[in-house]
Amino acid sequence: MKNPRDEPTVFGWDTCSEPVRKLVFSTLEHYQKVLGDNLSGLYLHGSLAMDCFNPHSSDLDLLAVVREKLSIEEKKAIIDFLLEQHGKVLNNGIEMSIVLEDSLINFVYPTPFELHYSNDWYERYKEGTVDFTEQKYDEDLAAHFVMVRNRGICIYGKPVKELFPEIPEKYYMQSLLYDADYIYKLDEKDPVYCVFNLCRILAFLKDRVITSKKEAGEWALTRLPKEFSSIINAALDSYTGDSNYASTDMHSFKDFVAYAKNEIDTLKQYYLE
């Protein structure tokens, strides 16, 4: 008889469950219905594209590209659909952005976007407090563009390499550093997120590799001081569902965050000069 722990606990696009696959294609179908020929493409990135998707703790990362700006009615129609999906298939739901083709062709940092949604925005959209007319910008999009170009999957539309240009390293780095500032504030509220994303930043700074969260943890076990191995292993076990990170020594966790911050502050100057 198979041990349940021998069963895979994280998945990729090719091996994910049917409900997750249906969620992706129903999202595409709704985008096509609302946007028509304006939709240039829909792209999967993040954990599901990089074979480390945990259906209990991961969100679904999607990036859509359009040719022309969206109307307020189109934005509302898309948000209404996403609100309906809240809590149905995934605990952490969908995180998605819609950007103009022009934002890829004539890239600027921070990058403007047409629409953004995630669990963090759920209450604001539900309460109707989001201004659909305001032009917003997102520092994270540079990193998302890099992830799509290097590790993303085209669900619909133009091939990835045809639509997504190379983003200059300094902007990718700025995007990572923006995330680092968020991580330092988040701290022990979400230690697994903190550990993996700090490892991901260090992996790029030290070895210029682009990793998933799980890959970053595995990289860190071979490249960072052994004193942090227990913290990193605990994050990996928690991410794959084998344990609860709450039992981990928070003092050691804070030591790791302090170490990572010092390394990042030392190394980042070589990318931002």
N, C-alpha and C positions, 0 to 999 in steps of 0.2 A: 504493500500500500504506500502511495506517495505521501511524503511529509508535506503539509501545506507550505512550509517555509521554502521548499524546493520549487514551488510555483513562482513564476515571474510576478513581481509586484509593480513594476514600472513597464511602460509600453511605448511604442512608437506608432506612427501613422499606419503602418502596414499591419500592426498587430493589435490595435486598439479595439475596444468593444463596439458592438453595433450601435448602441445609443449615442456614443461619442461621435462616431462616423455620421450618423443621421443628423446630429446637431450641426456639424460642419456644413453638410449639404443643404439642410433646411435654411441655414443662415445665408448661404450662397443663393439659394432660390429666392429668398426674400429680397436680398440686395438686387438681384436681377429684375425682380418684379418692380421694385421702387425706382431703380436707377436706369434700367434699360441699357441702351448703347453707351451711356456715360461711364459704365463700369469697365475700366481697363483690365482689372485683374483682382483676384483675391488670393492671399498668400498666408500660409501657415508657418509660424516660427515658434520659438520657445521649446518647451519640454516635449511636446507631442511630435515636433519635427526632428528632435534630437534623441529620440528613443529613451526618454527618462520621464515619461508622463505618469504621474500617480493620480488615478481618478478621484482619490479621496482628498488630496491636498493641492493638486495642480490646477491652474486655470488654463483656459483655451486661448492661445494667443493668435489673433488674426489681424492682418493688415490689408486694407482695401485701397486701391488706387483708382482715382476717377479723372476724367478729362476736364470737366467743367465744375465750377463751384456748385454746391448743393443748395437747394431752396430750403427754407424753414420747414415746409411741409414734408420734404424728403427726409430731413433730419429727424423730425418727430416720428415719422413712420418707421424709421429704422430703430429709434430708441424704444418705441412702443413694443416692437417685436422682441428686443433684447430684454426689456423688463418682464415680458411674459415668460422668458426662459429662466428667470432667476430661481435658483434652487431646484430646478426640475431634474437635471442630469448631473451637474457638477456642483459640489459645495462651494467652490471658488469661482464658478461661472466663467463668463467670457470677458477677456480684455481685448478690446479692438480699437483701432484708429483708422480713420479714412483720410487720405492725403491726396492732394492734387499731383498729377504727373509733373507739373511745373516745379513742384517742391523737390522732385528728384532731379530734374534736368538742371534747374538753377538753385542748387542746394544752399540754404543758409542755416545758421545755427544761432539760437534755437530755431526749430523748424515749425512753420505754421501747419495747422491741421484743420480739416473741415469738421470732424466729429471724433469724439473719444468716449469710450464707455468701459467701465470696470465695476467690480463690486463696491469700490470706494465711492463711486459716483451714484450708486443705486438710489440712496435716499434723496439726493438732490434732484435727480430726474423724476423720481416718484412724486416728490412734493412740488415739482414744477418751478424750481428756483434757478434753473440753468438758463442763461441768456443765449439763445441760439443765434443771435445776430453778432455777438462779440467774436472778433478774430483772436484765437488763442494760439499759444506756442508751447512746444513741448521739448524739453532738453533730452528726454529719453529717446526721441525718434531717431537720432543719429545712430545710436546703438542698435535699435530695431532694424534700421536699414542695413547695417553691417551684418546682422544676424540673418536677415532674409537672404541677402546676396550670397553669403557663405554657407548657410545651413538650412535655408528655408525651402518650402515646398509650394509649388504653384498648384492651387486648387482649380483655378480658372483664369484664363486670359493669357497675356503676353508672358513668354518665358522670363524667368527671374533675371538672368544676366542681360536680357534685352532692355529691361525696364529699370533695374536698380544699378546705379553707377557705383564705382569705388568711392567711398567716403574718406576724405583725408584723415590720417591717423589722429591728428590733433583734435578733430571734432569728435571722433569716437572716444578718445581719451577724456575729453571734457564731459561727454555724456556719462561715462563710467564714474568720473569724479563727482558728478551731480548725484548719482545713485549712492556713492559712498557717503556723502553728506547726509542723505536720507537715512542710511544704515546707522550712522553714528547716533542719530536722534532716536531711531527705533530701538536699538540696543536689545535688551533682554525680552522685549515684548514679542519678538519673533526670532529666537536665536538661530534656528535652522536657516532662515532667509539670510540673516546677517553673515553667518559662517560661509555659506556657499557663495554669496555675492562678493564678499571680500576675497575669497579664494579665486573667484573668476577675474577680479580686477588684478590681483597679484599675478595670475597666470599670464595675462596679457602684458603687464609691465615687465615681468622677468623673462618670459619666453616668447612673447608675441603670439600666443595661441588663443584662439576663440573657442570657448568651451560652453557646454551646458552646465547647470548647477552640479549635477552628479559627476560629470567629467572634471569639474573644478575641484571637487572634494578629493577625487582619486589622484589628480595631479598634485594636490597639496600634500598628500601622504608621502610622496616621494621627494618633494622639493622644499618643504618647509620644516623647521625644527621639530624633532621627534617629540618634544615636550607637548606639542599641540595635537599629536596623533589621536589621543583619546577624545578630544573635543570634535575633531573632524570625523572620526569613526562614529561618534554618537549622532552627528548630523546625518551621515549617510544611512545609518540604521533607521533613524526617525523618518527620513525622506522615503525610504523604501518600505516603511510600515512595520519594521521589525522591532521597534521600541518607541518609548515616549521620551522626548528630549528633556522633559521637565525634571527628570531625576539627575540631570547632569550638574556638575559643580559650577555654579555661576561665577565663582571667583576665578576659576580657570578660563571660563568663557570671556570674562572681562579682560584677562591677561592677553588672550588671543586677539581681541578687538584692538587693544592698545598696541600690540606688536604689529598688526596689519596696518593700522593707521600710520605708525611711524615709518614702515616700509613704503607705503603709498606716498607719503609726504616726501620721502627721500628720492624715490624713483620718478615721480611725475614730472619733475623739472626737465628731464631729458626729452619729454614729449611735447611740452608746452612752450619751449623756447622759440 
